[in-house]
Amino acid sequence: MSNGPTNVSRETASRVPGMLDSSSVDTDTFGSTPFGHISPSETPIAAEAQRASQILHPGKVTVPKPHEQRIITIANQKGGVGKTTTAVNLAAALAHQGMTVLVIDLDPQGNASTALGIDHHSGVPSSYELLIGEVSVKEAIQQSPHSERLLCIPATIDLAGAEIELVSMVAREGRLKTAIQEANIAGYDIDYVMIDCPPSLGLLTVNAMVAAKEVLIPIQCEYYALEGVGQLLRNIGLVQSHLNPELHVSTVILTMYDGRTKLADQVAEEVRAHFGDVVLRSVIPRSVKVSEAPGYGMTVLDYDPGSRGAMSYLDAGREMAARALARRDGADGAA
């Protein structure tokens, strides 16, 4: 844990759907999948105690390990939807619960690197040098000062020109995938690789989609929430058809939920109707603490571990891990 602010938040906005509180447990959510081994018979207080244990003793394995390394691209061409925030905080949540997670920052702004406390000035080995073949994965990886289980390949401002440079390169769409394969990244005992994309559908995002099997789409609970998502899905379809047949949308997460408005519920219903079961039941509330954390070079789990934002990301990480296990068990049963 870091030495930064650790006061427990007293945010008092209304309850976040999908998040445990002292009044109810959603048995549909917890009755069929092993979210951190919480069963319907356990009380909300027991669940809160488990959360507290995960924060006080980070690194203890409390979610099921994936049967194979999961490489997940976090993408949405619309800016301001919480894409980078979701990438780093989900990564931190999984690391707190015993997983080893690598975040690859492919956004030239380098916000994911900042939030993880990673050095990313020009000249530092980064995702730019990785893409153009100047450094290896091993040379570019840094460890977050907040967790030994949280690793990062940072982005520097040099990445801003990569789109143009990649155009003339051989196999330009698959350079990240090649770098990952050549490094035998599975040998690093990394459970999750999370790739944070820029808010566009250029060659950087295409490289991320070719390297991954899964796409996670964050969608904000505000007006025009689904604007641009159709184009994103069409691009995912093109990558599936021509470059990576295994790619699929595995997860949609609702962000910036404000329980005081009807709009948030309406958007959530619309997104669930559109995407179905891939939408996490856990949603991420609009939170000052989540917004403040990157300014201190931290995720919200390190900045304010008692806040609703931190708890929501812990819930989302557990749910994402448990869903993958449930899908695998279902596939094994069908076979």
C-alpha positions as CSV (number, residue, x, y, z in Angstrom):
1,M,0.0,0.0,0.0
2,S,1.1,3.5,-0.6
3,N,1.8,6.2,1.9
4,G,-0.9,8.5,0.3
5,P,-4.3,9.5,1.8
6,T,-6.0,6.5,3.3
7,N,-9.0,8.1,5.1
8,V,-12.2,6.2,4.6
9,S,-14.5,8.1,2.4
10,R,-17.9,9.3,3.7
11,E,-19.5,9.7,0.3
12,T,-23.2,9.4,0.9
13,A,-24.9,9.4,-2.5
14,S,-27.5,6.8,-3.1
15,R,-26.8,3.1,-3.3
16,V,-25.0,1.8,-6.4
17,P,-26.8,-1.1,-8.1
18,G,-24.8,-4.3,-8.0
19,M,-22.8,-3.1,-4.9
20,L,-23.3,-4.8,-1.6
21,D,-24.7,-2.6,1.2
22,S,-26.1,-3.2,4.7
23,S,-29.7,-3.5,3.4
24,S,-29.7,-6.2,0.8
25,V,-27.8,-8.9,-1.1
26,D,-28.7,-9.6,-4.7
27,T,-29.1,-13.3,-4.7
28,D,-29.4,-13.4,-8.5
29,T,-25.8,-12.1,-8.6
30,F,-24.3,-14.1,-5.7
31,G,-26.5,-17.2,-5.8
32,S,-24.9,-18.8,-8.8
33,T,-21.4,-17.6,-9.2
34,P,-18.5,-17.7,-6.7
35,F,-17.9,-14.0,-6.3
36,G,-15.0,-14.1,-3.8
37,H,-16.7,-17.2,-2.3
38,I,-19.7,-15.1,-1.0
39,S,-22.8,-17.3,-0.7
40,P,-26.4,-16.1,-0.4
41,S,-26.4,-17.3,3.2
42,E,-23.7,-14.8,4.2
43,T,-24.6,-11.4,5.4
44,P,-23.8,-8.1,3.9
45,I,-21.6,-7.4,6.9
46,A,-19.6,-10.6,6.1
47,A,-19.1,-9.3,2.5
48,E,-17.9,-5.9,3.8
49,A,-15.5,-7.7,6.1
50,Q,-14.1,-9.6,3.2
51,R,-13.6,-6.4,1.2
52,A,-11.9,-4.8,4.2
53,S,-9.6,-7.8,4.4
54,Q,-8.7,-7.5,0.7
55,I,-7.7,-3.9,1.2
56,L,-5.8,-4.4,4.4
57,H,-4.0,-7.5,3.1
58,P,-3.6,-6.9,-0.7
59,G,-2.3,-9.8,-2.7
60,K,-4.2,-12.6,-0.9
61,V,-5.9,-14.7,-3.6
62,T,-9.6,-14.2,-3.2
63,V,-10.8,-14.6,-6.8
64,P,-10.4,-17.6,-9.1
65,K,-7.4,-17.6,-11.3
66,P,-8.2,-17.7,-15.0
67,H,-7.4,-21.1,-16.6
68,E,-5.3,-19.2,-19.2
69,Q,-3.9,-15.7,-19.3
70,R,-6.6,-13.2,-20.2
71,I,-5.6,-10.4,-22.6
72,I,-8.3,-7.7,-22.5
73,T,-8.5,-4.5,-24.6
74,I,-10.3,-1.6,-23.0
75,A,-11.7,0.4,-25.8
76,N,-14.3,3.1,-26.6
77,Q,-13.8,5.7,-29.3
78,K,-15.8,8.2,-27.3
79,G,-13.7,10.1,-24.9
80,G,-14.6,10.8,-21.3
81,V,-16.3,7.5,-20.6
82,G,-13.9,6.3,-17.9
83,K,-11.9,4.1,-20.1
84,T,-8.4,4.7,-18.6
85,T,-10.0,5.0,-15.1
86,T,-11.6,1.6,-15.5
87,A,-8.4,0.0,-16.9
88,V,-6.2,1.0,-14.0
89,N,-8.7,0.5,-11.2
90,L,-9.9,-2.9,-12.5
91,A,-6.2,-3.9,-12.7
92,A,-5.6,-2.6,-9.2
93,A,-8.7,-4.4,-7.9
94,L,-7.6,-7.7,-9.4
95,A,-4.0,-7.2,-8.0
96,H,-5.5,-6.5,-4.6
97,Q,-7.3,-9.9,-4.9
98,G,-4.2,-11.9,-5.7
99,M,-3.9,-11.7,-9.4
100,T,-0.8,-10.5,-11.3
101,V,-1.8,-7.9,-13.8
102,L,0.1,-6.1,-16.6
103,V,-1.3,-2.8,-17.9
104,I,-0.1,-1.8,-21.4
105,D,-0.6,1.9,-21.9
106,L,-1.3,2.6,-25.6
107,D,-2.7,6.1,-25.1
108,P,-0.2,8.8,-26.0
109,Q,-1.5,10.9,-23.1
110,G,-0.1,8.3,-20.7
111,N,-2.8,8.7,-18.1
112,A,-2.8,5.0,-17.2
113,S,0.9,5.3,-16.5
114,T,0.4,8.3,-14.3
115,A,-2.4,6.7,-12.3
116,L,-0.2,3.7,-11.6
117,G,2.7,5.8,-10.4
118,I,4.9,4.8,-13.4
119,D,7.7,6.9,-14.8
120,H,6.9,7.8,-18.4
121,H,8.9,10.7,-19.6
122,S,10.4,10.7,-23.1
123,G,13.3,8.3,-23.3
124,V,11.9,5.7,-20.9
125,P,11.4,2.3,-22.6
126,S,7.7,2.4,-23.5
127,S,4.9,1.0,-25.7
128,Y,6.2,3.2,-28.5
129,E,9.6,1.5,-28.6
130,L,7.9,-1.9,-28.2
131,L,5.7,-1.3,-31.2
132,I,8.6,-0.2,-33.5
133,G,10.8,-3.1,-32.3
134,E,13.4,-1.2,-30.4
135,V,12.8,-2.8,-27.0
136,S,11.4,-6.1,-25.7
137,V,8.5,-6.5,-23.3
138,K,10.9,-7.4,-20.5
139,E,12.9,-4.1,-21.1
140,A,9.7,-2.0,-21.1
141,I,7.9,-3.5,-18.0
142,Q,7.9,-1.5,-14.8
143,Q,6.4,-2.4,-11.4
144,S,3.9,0.0,-9.8
145,P,5.2,1.3,-6.5
146,H,1.8,0.6,-5.0
147,S,1.7,-3.2,-5.6
148,E,4.2,-5.9,-6.6
149,R,1.5,-7.6,-8.5
150,L,0.7,-4.6,-10.7
151,L,3.0,-4.1,-13.7
152,C,2.9,-1.6,-16.5
153,I,4.4,-0.9,-19.9
154,P,4.1,2.9,-20.0
155,A,3.2,5.3,-22.8
156,T,5.3,8.4,-23.5
157,I,4.6,11.4,-25.7
158,D,6.7,9.6,-28.4
159,L,3.7,7.4,-29.0
160,A,1.8,10.3,-30.5
161,G,3.6,9.8,-33.8
162,A,3.4,6.0,-33.8
163,E,0.2,6.0,-35.9
164,I,2.1,7.6,-38.8
165,E,5.2,5.4,-38.4
166,L,3.2,2.2,-38.3
167,V,1.6,2.8,-41.6
168,S,4.7,1.9,-43.6
169,M,5.7,-1.0,-41.4
170,V,5.4,-4.7,-42.2
171,A,2.5,-6.4,-40.4
172,R,1.6,-3.1,-38.9
173,E,-1.7,-4.3,-37.3
174,G,0.0,-7.2,-35.4
175,R,3.2,-5.7,-34.0
176,L,1.9,-5.6,-30.4
177,K,0.8,-9.2,-30.6
178,T,4.2,-10.2,-32.1
179,A,6.0,-8.5,-29.2
180,I,3.9,-10.2,-26.6
181,Q,4.3,-13.6,-28.3
182,E,8.1,-13.2,-28.7
183,A,8.4,-12.3,-25.0
184,N,6.5,-15.5,-24.1
185,I,4.6,-13.2,-21.7
186,A,2.7,-16.3,-20.3
187,G,6.0,-17.2,-18.7
188,Y,5.9,-14.1,-16.5
189,D,3.0,-15.7,-14.5
190,I,0.8,-12.8,-15.5
191,D,-2.9,-13.6,-15.0
192,Y,-4.4,-10.6,-16.8
193,V,-3.0,-8.2,-19.5
194,M,-5.1,-5.1,-19.8
195,I,-4.5,-2.8,-22.8
196,D,-5.6,0.8,-22.5
197,C,-6.4,2.3,-25.9
198,P,-6.6,5.9,-27.1
199,P,-10.1,7.3,-27.7
200,S,-9.9,6.6,-31.5
201,L,-10.1,3.6,-33.9
202,G,-6.6,4.0,-35.5
203,L,-3.7,1.6,-35.7
204,L,-2.9,1.7,-32.0
205,T,-6.4,0.4,-31.2
206,V,-6.3,-2.1,-34.0
207,N,-2.9,-3.4,-32.6
208,A,-4.6,-3.8,-29.2
209,M,-7.5,-5.7,-30.7
210,V,-5.3,-8.0,-32.7
211,A,-3.2,-8.8,-29.5
212,A,-6.3,-9.5,-27.3
213,K,-9.0,-12.1,-27.2
214,E,-11.4,-9.9,-25.2
215,V,-12.8,-6.4,-25.5
216,L,-14.1,-4.6,-22.4
217,I,-16.2,-1.5,-23.3
218,P,-16.9,1.1,-20.6
219,I,-20.1,3.1,-21.1
220,Q,-21.0,6.1,-19.1
221,C,-24.6,6.5,-17.7
222,E,-25.2,9.8,-19.4
223,Y,-26.8,11.2,-22.6
224,Y,-25.5,9.7,-25.8
225,A,-24.1,6.7,-23.9
226,L,-24.3,4.5,-27.0
227,E,-23.1,7.1,-29.4
228,G,-20.2,5.7,-31.4
229,V,-20.5,2.2,-29.9
230,G,-22.0,1.0,-33.2
231,Q,-18.9,2.0,-35.1
232,L,-16.7,0.4,-32.4
233,L,-18.6,-2.9,-32.8
234,R,-18.3,-2.7,-36.6
235,N,-14.6,-2.3,-36.2
236,I,-14.4,-5.2,-33.8
237,G,-16.3,-7.2,-36.4
238,L,-13.7,-6.3,-39.1
239,V,-10.8,-7.3,-36.9
240,Q,-12.6,-10.6,-36.2
241,S,-13.1,-11.2,-39.9
242,H,-9.7,-10.3,-41.1
243,L,-7.1,-10.4,-38.3
244,N,-8.3,-12.0,-35.1
245,P,-11.2,-14.5,-35.2
246,E,-11.0,-15.1,-31.5
247,L,-11.8,-11.4,-30.6
248,H,-15.1,-10.8,-28.9
249,V,-16.8,-8.4,-26.5
250,S,-16.6,-10.2,-23.2
251,T,-17.5,-7.4,-20.8
252,V,-19.4,-4.1,-20.7
253,I,-19.1,-2.0,-17.6
254,L,-21.4,1.0,-16.7
255,T,-19.5,4.0,-15.3
256,M,-20.3,7.4,-13.8
257,Y,-23.6,6.1,-12.4
258,D,-25.5,8.7,-10.4
259,G,-28.3,7.1,-8.5
260,R,-30.0,10.5,-7.9
261,T,-31.1,10.7,-11.6
262,K,-33.7,8.7,-13.6
263,L,-31.4,9.1,-16.6
264,A,-28.8,6.8,-15.1
265,D,-31.3,4.0,-14.7
266,Q,-32.7,4.6,-18.2
267,V,-29.3,4.4,-19.7
268,A,-28.4,1.3,-17.7
269,E,-31.6,-0.4,-18.9
270,E,-30.9,0.6,-22.5
271,V,-27.3,-0.8,-22.3
272,R,-28.4,-4.0,-20.7
273,A,-31.1,-4.5,-23.3
274,H,-28.6,-3.9,-26.1
275,F,-25.7,-6.0,-24.8
276,G,-27.4,-8.6,-22.6
277,D,-25.4,-10.8,-20.3
278,V,-22.0,-9.3,-21.0
279,V,-22.9,-6.2,-19.0
280,L,-21.6,-6.5,-15.4
281,R,-24.1,-6.2,-12.7
282,S,-21.6,-4.1,-10.7
283,V,-21.6,-0.5,-11.8
284,I,-19.2,2.3,-11.1
285,P,-20.6,5.4,-9.4
286,R,-19.8,8.9,-10.2
287,S,-17.2,9.7,-7.5
288,V,-15.0,12.6,-6.6
289,K,-12.4,10.1,-5.1
290,V,-12.1,8.2,-8.3
291,S,-11.5,11.5,-10.1
292,E,-8.9,12.8,-7.6
293,A,-6.8,9.7,-7.3
294,P,-4.8,10.0,-10.6
295,G,-3.6,13.5,-9.4
296,Y,-1.7,11.7,-6.7
297,G,-0.3,9.0,-9.0
298,M,-2.7,6.4,-7.5
299,T,-5.6,4.3,-8.3
300,V,-8.7,4.9,-6.1
301,L,-8.0,1.6,-4.2
302,D,-4.7,3.2,-2.9
303,Y,-6.0,6.8,-2.6
304,D,-9.2,6.0,-0.7
305,P,-9.7,2.3,-0.1
306,G,-12.9,2.8,1.8
307,S,-14.7,4.9,-0.9
308,R,-17.6,3.6,-2.9
309,G,-15.5,3.8,-6.1
310,A,-12.9,1.5,-4.6
311,M,-15.5,-1.0,-3.4
312,S,-17.3,-0.9,-6.8
313,Y,-14.1,-1.8,-8.6
314,L,-13.4,-4.6,-6.2
315,D,-16.9,-5.9,-6.9
316,A,-16.4,-5.5,-10.7
317,G,-13.1,-7.4,-10.6
318,R,-14.6,-10.2,-8.6
319,E,-17.5,-10.4,-11.0
320,M,-15.3,-10.4,-14.1
321,A,-13.1,-13.2,-12.7
322,A,-16.1,-15.3,-11.6
323,R,-17.9,-14.9,-14.9
324,A,-14.9,-16.2,-16.8
325,L,-14.8,-19.2,-14.5
326,A,-18.6,-19.8,-15.0
327,R,-18.2,-19.6,-18.8
328,R,-15.3,-22.1,-18.7
329,D,-17.2,-24.5,-16.4
330,G,-20.2,-24.2,-18.8
331,A,-18.1,-24.9,-21.8
332,D,-16.5,-28.0,-20.1
333,G,-20.0,-29.2,-19.1
334,A,-21.2,-28.8,-22.7
335,A,-18.2,-30.7,-24.0
